[in-house]
Amino acid sequence: MGRNWTPDQIKRFLKACVEAEGFTVSLSDTGALEWRGPAEQREAASAAFARCREQLPVSVRTYHPPTEEEIRGWYDVFLEVAACLEREGYEVPPPPSIDSFVESQGSNWHPYDLVVADPTLPWGEWVRLNEVCPQGGVEGTSTGDDHAD
C-alpha cells in the first residue's frame, strides 16, 4: 500500500494490529478507532496503539490529508500545466470537474498522464518539457508536493 494508503486502509490496519495485541477496537460514529475497556488496561491499550502506529511507513504516519483549498489550488496549477503542455504540442487528458477532482483528493487527473504513458518519448524531451512546463506548476506556482519526505 505504501504512501498511497487511504484513511480506511490505515484504520483497518491499526484495528487488526491492536486486536492482534489482544484489545477489542471499534469504529465510532465519527469514524475514529475506539478502545473501551477497564481503566487498568488503558496504559497497555495505548502502548499497543503506539506500537501499531510505529509499524506504519513513516510517510503514512506523518501524512496529513490536503485541505479542500489546497486541492483546489492544485487544480488551478494543473490547468496551467495542461495549457503549457498543449502549447508544446502534447495531448492532455481532459480535466474532470473541480468537484470530482476535490472528491478524489487530486488523484483522478494530472496533465502529464499521457506524456508519462508515451514509451517513445526521448529522455532529453522529458527533461525539456519539465523545464518548460514544470509538473509542480508554471512560473513558480506549486502543488505543495515539492517538500522532502
C-alpha positions in Angstrom: 0.0 0.0 0.0 2.9 2.4 0.7 2.5 6.1 0.5 -1.0 6.0 -1.0 -2.8 4.4 1.9 -6.3 5.7 2.3 -7.7 6.6 5.7 -9.8 3.5 5.7 -6.8 1.3 5.0 -4.9 2.9 7.8 -7.8 2.3 10.2 -8.2 -1.3 9.1 -4.5 -1.9 9.6 -4.5 -0.3 13.1 -7.7 -2.1 14.1 -6.3 -5.5 13.1 -2.9 -4.8 14.7 -4.4 -3.6 18.0 -6.8 -6.6 18.1 -3.8 -8.9 17.4 -2.3 -7.4 20.6 -5.4 -8.6 22.5 -7.6 -5.5 22.6 -11.0 -5.0 21.1 -11.3 -1.9 18.9 -14.4 -0.5 17.2 -15.1 2.4 14.9 -17.0 5.3 16.5 -19.8 7.2 14.8 -17.3 9.8 13.8 -15.0 7.2 12.1 -12.4 7.2 14.8 -10.9 4.0 16.3 -12.1 3.4 19.8 -11.0 1.1 22.6 -13.3 0.6 25.5 -12.1 -1.5 28.4 -11.2 -1.4 32.0 -9.2 1.6 33.2 -6.4 -0.6 34.4 -5.8 -1.7 30.8 -5.8 1.9 29.4 -2.0 2.2 29.5 -1.4 -1.2 27.8 -4.0 -0.4 25.1 -2.3 3.0 24.5 1.0 1.2 24.2 -0.5 -1.3 21.7 -1.8 1.6 19.6 1.6 3.3 19.7 3.4 0.0 18.6 0.9 -0.4 15.8 1.3 3.2 14.6 5.1 2.6 14.5 4.6 -0.3 12.1 3.1 2.1 9.5 5.6 3.5 7.0 6.9 6.9 8.0 5.2 8.6 5.1 1.8 7.3 6.3 2.5 8.1 10.0 3.3 11.8 9.1 0.7 12.2 6.3 -1.9 14.9 6.7 -4.6 14.9 4.1 -4.7 18.0 1.9 -7.3 20.6 2.6 -10.0 21.3 0.0 -8.4 24.7 -0.5 -5.0 23.1 -1.3 -6.7 20.6 -3.7 -8.5 23.4 -5.5 -5.1 25.2 -5.8 -3.6 22.1 -7.4 -6.4 22.0 -9.9 -5.7 25.6 -10.9 -2.0 24.8 -11.2 -2.7 21.7 -13.2 -4.9 23.7 -15.6 -1.9 26.0 -16.2 0.4 23.0 -16.7 -2.1 21.4 -19.2 -2.2 24.7 -21.2 1.6 24.7 -21.3 1.8 21.1 -22.5 -0.8 21.8 -25.2 1.2 24.8 -26.4 4.2 22.4 -26.7 2.1 20.2 -28.9 1.2 17.4 -26.4 -2.2 15.9 -25.9 -3.5 16.3 -22.4 -6.3 14.3 -20.9 -9.4 16.4 -20.3 -9.7 17.6 -16.7 -12.5 16.3 -14.5 -14.9 18.7 -12.9 -13.4 20.6 -10.0 -15.8 18.8 -7.6 -14.7 15.4 -8.9 -11.0 16.4 -8.6 -11.6 17.6 -5.0 -13.5 14.4 -4.1 -10.6 12.3 -5.4 -8.2 14.4 -3.3 -6.5 15.4 -6.6 -5.7 11.8 -7.7 -8.0 11.4 -10.7 -6.2 13.7 -13.1 -2.7 15.1 -13.9 -1.9 16.9 -17.1 1.3 14.8 -17.6 -0.7 11.4 -17.5 -0.5 10.9 -21.3 3.1 12.2 -21.6 4.2 9.7 -19.0 2.4 6.9 -20.8 4.4 7.5 -24.0 7.2 4.9 -24.0 8.8 6.5 -27.1 9.4 9.9 -25.5 13.1 10.6 -25.5 14.7 11.4 -22.1 16.0 14.8 -23.4 12.5 15.8 -24.4 11.2 14.7 -21.0 13.8 16.9 -19.3 13.0 19.8 -21.7 9.2 19.5 -21.0 9.7 19.5 -17.3 11.8 22.7 -17.6 9.2 24.5 -19.8 6.1 23.0 -18.1 7.1 22.1 -14.6 4.8 19.5 -13.1 4.6 21.5 -9.9 3.3 24.5 -11.7 4.3 27.1 -14.2 6.1 30.3 -13.2 6.9 29.3 -9.6 3.5 28.0 -8.6 3.5 24.9 -6.5 1.2 22.0 -5.8 2.8 21.5 -2.4 4.4 18.2 -3.5 7.9 19.7 -3.6 8.8 19.0 0.1 11.2 16.4 1.2 9.9 13.2 2.8 
